Amino acid sequence: MFKIENPFKKNPKETPPETDLTPEEQEMRDLERDLNDPESVIQTPEEILEEKKLREGIETANTLDDLITLFKQTQGIMTSNGFCGSKKMIEILELAKNDPDSTITYITRSLGLRDKVKEIIERQDFEKDLNDPRTEKIL
């Protein structure tokens, strides 16, 4: 006789499909499983709206001060390492004003924030060079 092994025994997070459940019941069961899973991230409608507001604010920011003001109005940002509160992000952005080269790696890539900070810093450096009187002599 052959012994049949339960394929779901290997991964306890996977549950066998219940054929007697309606699609709505199965969806509720899956949602319950996800809610009890500490690695699962489910956003509330408020969190989705805040993330959208944050993304739009990052895209439209022209200065580091714009980004600092933006983070003063939000709770923070979700990063690949977890949630980073607005107070911490403001501290990092303040440091980036004075020492962008050594600070840039501490800025999350989430929502395009690091790219935006790089863009702002490069633009400020370019404008500073244009306004330098020595630049006019070279040109």
PLY file of the C-alpha trace (Angstrom):
ply
format ascii 1.0
element vertex 139
property float x
property float y
property float z
element edge 138
property int vertex1
property int vertex2
end_header
0.00 0.00 0.00
1.06 3.55 -0.73
1.07 6.19 1.93
-0.33 9.51 0.67
1.23 12.52 2.32
-0.82 15.64 2.93
0.65 18.30 0.56
-0.36 21.09 2.98
1.59 19.61 5.86
4.87 21.12 4.57
3.66 24.72 4.71
1.33 25.41 7.64
0.30 28.79 6.19
-1.36 27.06 3.26
-4.76 25.67 3.98
-6.47 23.10 1.83
-9.24 24.55 -0.29
-12.66 23.90 1.15
-14.95 22.74 -1.62
-18.08 23.27 0.44
-17.29 26.97 1.04
-18.68 29.70 -1.15
-16.14 32.06 -2.75
-17.12 34.73 -0.20
-16.59 32.33 2.71
-13.23 31.24 1.31
-12.22 34.90 0.92
-13.17 35.57 4.55
-11.18 32.52 5.65
-8.14 33.74 3.70
-8.54 37.25 5.15
-8.70 35.82 8.67
-5.54 33.84 8.01
-3.78 36.96 6.71
-4.91 39.03 9.70
-3.39 36.46 12.05
-0.15 36.30 10.08
2.36 38.78 11.58
4.21 39.02 8.24
1.08 40.01 6.33
0.52 43.74 5.73
-3.01 44.91 5.13
-3.61 48.64 4.77
-6.70 50.39 6.03
-8.44 52.88 3.71
-6.95 55.72 5.80
-3.44 54.31 5.35
-4.00 53.98 1.61
-5.11 57.63 1.40
-2.13 58.78 3.48
0.27 56.82 1.27
-1.30 58.40 -1.83
-0.96 61.87 -0.29
2.64 61.12 0.64
3.48 59.83 -2.85
1.98 62.93 -4.48
3.80 65.20 -2.03
7.12 63.52 -2.75
6.58 63.83 -6.50
5.77 67.56 -6.31
8.43 68.57 -3.74
11.03 71.05 -5.01
13.21 71.37 -1.91
14.21 69.35 1.12
12.17 71.81 3.18
9.10 70.82 1.12
9.76 67.18 2.06
10.25 68.08 5.73
6.95 69.98 5.72
5.29 66.99 4.09
6.53 64.60 6.78
5.34 66.99 9.49
1.84 66.42 8.12
2.03 62.61 8.01
2.71 59.79 10.43
5.68 58.42 8.51
6.49 56.05 5.68
6.46 52.28 5.24
9.90 51.05 4.24
11.27 47.64 3.36
12.58 47.47 6.95
9.24 48.41 8.50
7.57 51.68 9.40
9.71 54.81 9.78
8.00 57.56 11.75
7.84 61.12 10.52
10.10 62.39 13.34
12.91 60.04 12.24
12.44 60.92 8.54
12.59 64.64 9.38
15.86 64.10 11.27
17.33 62.25 8.29
16.19 64.94 5.83
17.67 67.66 8.06
20.99 65.78 8.03
20.76 65.47 4.25
20.70 69.26 3.96
24.17 69.49 5.48
25.78 66.21 4.44
23.88 64.65 1.53
26.60 62.24 0.45
26.80 60.32 3.72
23.07 60.58 4.48
21.53 59.46 1.18
21.86 55.74 1.98
19.70 56.23 5.10
16.81 57.56 3.03
14.32 54.91 1.98
13.62 54.16 -1.65
9.92 53.74 -0.82
7.57 55.91 -2.87
10.57 57.29 -4.78
11.83 59.31 -1.80
15.56 58.63 -2.25
15.42 59.45 -5.97
13.57 62.68 -5.19
16.14 63.70 -2.57
18.97 62.98 -5.05
17.19 65.06 -7.70
16.72 67.98 -5.31
20.34 67.90 -4.13
21.68 67.71 -7.70
19.47 70.62 -8.77
20.59 72.71 -5.77
24.25 71.95 -6.50
23.75 72.93 -10.15
22.02 76.19 -9.19
24.76 76.95 -6.66
27.39 76.45 -9.37
25.49 78.74 -11.76
25.33 81.49 -9.16
29.01 81.24 -8.32
30.82 84.33 -9.72
33.78 82.16 -10.67
31.51 80.24 -13.06
30.88 83.38 -15.11
34.61 83.88 -15.61
34.98 80.36 -16.94
32.09 80.75 -19.35
0 1
1 2
2 3
3 4
4 5
5 6
6 7
7 8
8 9
9 10
10 11
11 12
12 13
13 14
14 15
15 16
16 17
17 18
18 19
19 20
20 21
21 22
22 23
23 24
24 25
25 26
26 27
27 28
28 29
29 30
30 31
31 32
32 33
33 34
34 35
35 36
36 37
37 38
38 39
39 40
40 41
41 42
42 43
43 44
44 45
45 46
46 47
47 48
48 49
49 50
50 51
51 52
52 53
53 54
54 55
55 56
56 57
57 58
58 59
59 60
60 61
61 62
62 63
63 64
64 65
65 66
66 67
67 68
68 69
69 70
70 71
71 72
72 73
73 74
74 75
75 76
76 77
77 78
78 79
79 80
80 81
81 82
82 83
83 84
84 85
85 86
86 87
87 88
88 89
89 90
90 91
91 92
92 93
93 94
94 95
95 96
96 97
97 98
98 99
99 100
100 101
101 102
102 103
103 104
104 105
105 106
106 107
107 108
108 109
109 110
110 111
111 112
112 113
113 114
114 115
115 116
116 117
117 118
118 119
119 120
120 121
121 122
122 123
123 124
124 125
125 126
126 127
127 128
128 129
129 130
130 131
131 132
132 133
133 134
134 135
135 136
136 137
137 138
